[in-house]
Amino acid sequence: MIRRLLAWLSPAFTENLGLKLIAMTFAMGLFAYQHSREDQQQRTIPVGVVLRLPPDNAKRELMTPIPANIHITVRGSTRSIDRMLTSGIAPVELDLRDGKTSRVSFDSEMFSVPLDVDVGIIDPPSIELDWQDVVTRSIPVQAAITGKTAEGFMVKGDLKVDPTHVTVEGPAALVEVMQFARLSAFDVSGLSEGVYRRRIAIDDPPPRVRYLDPRAPRPGVTVTIVRRVSEQLFTNRPVEVIGVTNGKANPRTVDVTVIGPPEVIRSLKPEQVVPRVDLSTAKDINLAEMKHGSTTLTVELEISDAEVKCQPPRVTVRW
């Protein structure tokens, strides 16, 4: 039985040996190909983007936001892809120094991948670019007030700002619509009479816009605090003539405006408002020698803690 088996096996291995070797080689190649196909994988990975922008003196600004990474879908062996990820993929460099490129398109040749790795999908495949000229412009500085002064006081006039204007630089579309540079509010809480000066921080400009004035970050702001005043008009107040017994004023009455603290004005009654002219203080007039005559004198009126204005301010006195 064994002899018969050996007699059969011997020709089975030796007959048509060339054909058998070819068949074995083909089978091994098919196995290797199938195994390599099973080892293939597809993966999406990020690739960094590096920009080379125009120099500052070119006065060009790229307005389009460029993503930090673009994503590529690659296909290859697991081993090659893993090795590529471990060593890192060089970022894609975009040369935009001319400041005029309107579109950037990406292709597989731009990516450093192994020879046995193919680049398929690129996301995004391209980017449209928007450029603006960089311009400079002077704009006013705007100051504001917050808080409440001490009781009985108020802010007088407008705030004084130094510098009154600042120069901004940036893309034309942003700079041309800027109306002013706003300051943080000047807090006058609890302040009484006096002149106050502070350095006030300026609000940040819009993105891509910058201040060129070195004083711009903290301009000086001056505010003047005065006593709060009210104003009251007393009309047709009779003018009293002092110095002679028969003196008469022309016109006989004047309008009196009293300006002072609100509490003083509120307490003032019309009968307390008595405008006067005093002949005894008139220059070049000797009442002892001049029994009759006329002259023009300034109307006088004093009210404590208040300012007085008479209209007309001068009257003619006859005696």
VENVENUR-V215452 format. One record per helix or strand. SS is the DSSP state (H for helix, E for strand). FROM is the first residue (numbers start at 1). LEN is the number of residues. If there is no record, write none. Layout:
ss/from/len
SS/FROM/LEN
SS/FROM/LEN
This chain:
ss/from/len
H/2/13
H/17/23
E/40/13
H/56/3
E/60/3
E/69/9
H/78/10
E/92/4
E/103/3
H/108/3
E/118/6
E/126/3
E/131/12
E/145/2
E/153/10
E/165/7
H/172/4
E/180/4
E/186/2
E/194/9
E/210/2
E/218/10
E/230/9
E/240/3
E/248/3
E/253/8
H/262/6
H/270/3
E/276/3
H/279/3
E/294/5
E/300/1
E/306/6
E/314/5
